[in-house]
Amino acid sequence: MRILSLYFGHDSSACLLEDGRAVAVIEKERTTRIRHDSGRMDLESLLDQYGWRAEDIDCVAINPLIREGGSDSCDGWDLTGSSYRSRPDYLQRGLRCAPEARFSRHDIRLLGRTYPCVSVDHHLGHIATGYYTSPFEAATVLSADGGGDARTVAAARGEGHRIVEIEYGWGNTHPAGELNIGSLWGSIGQYYLGYGRLEGAGKLMGLAPYGRARPELVQAMWEAAHSAPRSPLPEALMANKVLDATDPTAQDLAASVQAFTTDAYLRAAERLARVFGDDYLVSTGGCGMNCVANTALHTSGLFRDTWVPAQPSDCGLALGQALFTWHHVMDQTRQPRAWSPYLGADVGGADDPSIASAAVEHLLQGRTVGVCVGQAENGPRALGHRSILADPRIPEIRARINNSVKHREWYRPLAPMVLEEDFARYFAPDVPSRYMSYVTQVTSDRLPGITHVDGSTRPQVISREDQGMPRLLLEEWKRRSGIGVLLNTSFNSQEPVVDTVEQAYATWQRTALDVLVTPHGVHAREEARAFAP
């Protein structure tokens, strides 16, 4: 059974799913080189790349939204019948029900053929991505973002291969409307620091540890998140309209929105722990990238364990729609499998130890090394296949990478990847951070390059079962340096993460990145400097 799943909102993607296994997830921005790109994709080329023919597709999964030319439309699909979007919107009143109200079946005309089609609600797609990639047989799922299908937060319960209950609003009964966490982050970044709306949240999260949460700001955020999240906070609370990141007011604003978010998540989790009674929790949606909130959930004692998928943001919706269609709609049971985040374009060499050896040789000289191997990661984090690596013991390494390679804000933190068996030597508390989705404290003074101003970091933990390039790199690095930790940040510079060897080479050429390692060879600058840790 072959399912083609398409999401054409911002962070557009396409997923090819065969018998419940993801063959590929292709993010549009990786090919067009436009961050968060939206709209239709070249499906003929995509199918040809993976050896699929139009006549081999058994079903199509979509979200009705298409974002093209700066506008949102549900009219661009050639569908029979009306979608779930035309049904009465009683779920906005906070009722809980089976998800049948939030998907619909159609026929769709696509690629010159007619296929059975399933339209899937935005948050139901997020919930499916999180739950079906998790190791849990039953779990509560929290989804939050800046909004999709006119909703901003949802909660659900998964059991076996089905989503059995869903609600919107996180139990909120505020008369002004739903709680909108994601848009509040976007508005604060946009209006007060001049960041792009879809990029402000990540930047604010990095700035938050420099400030302190102010009660009057947190209270104003609760009010704004209910009533007008796409507007700025009351002007009386702010000294200036546009702030610089060095301004204590900007830093306090970032710390306050983080405190508000963590509080909102914990309130929702406490209620759902009582309502659903599950031992396990999944966090997903764009706000599922908030490592501090995820960690608060994990350490709250409300659940035995938690999970965050590699692709919680909208770039994972095509995958979620496909998995929901396969499991819930087609009634296919879940098979035990370790889900891989490496679902993008494949350049080869993912298991080649000589590539790891070549990279480590330069890392030992204190150089920054770009690695482009194997399949690209699906999701916003680089996890060792499209990564910039460095020695985390070098004090000035963060400034070098932020200023000269990635060309971004001075305060942005850099993360480590670490062998699971070495985690406790350098970090505490223990967190299930396979995809850089949680924060922990750095307990060693030997790692200044990955230690944020508050002593925190968001690690990628490489388990003993992971036998690909990240483990090859770390084991070779540990053998030669004595530590099982490397600095790992995404391979990009003011652009989407690189996808192909050609893109990696172009980024290496126009930045101060010292070395590029790919299956096709090693490129090193003659003037590359050596830095001692």
C-alpha positions, 0 to 999 in steps of 0.5 A: 500500500503506497500513500502520497501525503502532501502539506502545502502550508508554510514548511511544505513537505511531501511524504512517501509511505509504503506499508506504514514505512516512510520511504522519504519526507521531502521538505520544500525549503530544502530544494528551493532554498527559501526558508519555510517555503510554502505552496505546491511541489514538483510531484512528478520529479519527486516520484521519479526520484524514488522510483514511484509511478503515478499509477502505483499510488493507492491513496493520497492524504492532504490538509486542505490548506494551500498557501500560495502567493501569500494567501491561504486557500482551501480551493486549490484541491480538485476534491469530490464532496465537502471536507471536515472544515465545512462541519459545525465547529462544536469542538471549539466549545471544548468538547472531547470526541473521537477524531472522526469529526476532524478528517474526511474522505474524498476522491482527488484528481492529481497527476492526471489520475483519480485517487481515494483521498483523506483530508486531515485536520492540522493538529490531528496531523501533528498529533499523529506525527508525535504519537505514531513515531513514539515508543508508547502503546498508549499516551496523552498528546499535547499539540500547540503552535501558531494556529492551523485549521482555526485552532491553536492548541489540541490534546488527544489520546492515542491507544494502540494504532488509533487516536481515540479522543481529541479536544481543542483548547486544552480545557480553556474556558476563557471567554475571549477564545483559545489559548494561542501560545505560538502566535504570542512568540511570533508576535513578540519576536516580530514587533519587539525585536524585528525578527521574522515571524516564523523565526522569532521563537527560536531566537527568543528561546536562546535569549531567554536565559539572559533575562528574568521573568517579570510577573507583570509581563507574564500576566499580560501574556496570559491576557494577550494569548487569549485575546489578541495574540497576533498583536503586540503587548500593551504599549505601556509595558514596553519602553521601546517599539523595537529592542536590541537583544542587548537591552535588559527589557528585551531579555526580560521579555524573552524570559517572561514568554518562556515562563508563561509557556512553561506554566501553560504547558504544566497546567494543561499536563496536570489537567490531562493527567487527571482526565486521561490517566496515561503514564506517557506524554507526547509533545508536538506541534511547533511549540513542541520545539520549546526545550524548556517546556518539554523538560518541565513536562518530563521532570514534573512527575506527572508521567513516567516518560515523555517523547518529542518527535524529530519533526514536531513543526509543520515540516512533519505534517505530511508524515503525520497525515500519512501515518494517521491515514495508514493506522487510524483510517485504514485500521493498520496495527503498529509494528515495533520499529525504531523511527529514523529521523533521516528521511530526506535526500540521500547522498550516501556514505552514512555508514562509512568510517573513513568519513568519520576519520577524516572529519575527526582528523580536522576536528582535532586541529580545532577546525570547524567541519561541515558534514554532509552524508547519508539521508538528510534529517526531516525536522528542524534539527541537524542530527549528524548528517547535515551538521557543522561540528567542532571541538566543544572544549574551545572557549571561543568556538561559539563566537566563531561559528555564530559570527563567521560561519552561520552569521547570526545573533551573538547570543545563540547557543550551540548544542552537543551530541553525546554518546549515551554511555557518557551522558552522566559524565557531563550532564544532569539531569538525564533527559530523553533528548534524541533530537535536541528536544530537552535541556539539561545542565552541563556539569563539566567545566571542560565544555564551554563551547556548548554551555549556555549562559545559564549552564544549560544545553540541549543535547542530542543523545546517541543511544547504544542502538544507533550505529550510523554516522553520529556514533561513528563520529563520536566513537572515533572522536572519543578514541582520539580526544578522550571525550564522547561529546562534540559540538553539533549545529545545523549546516546552514548560513542564513538559509535552510539546512543544506540538502545536497553535496552541491549546496554544502559546497556552496555554503562552505565556499561563502562562509568561514567554515574550515572543512567540508567532508562528504562522500565525494571527498574532503575540502579544506581551506589552505588558510584554515587555522588550528585552535587549541582547546 
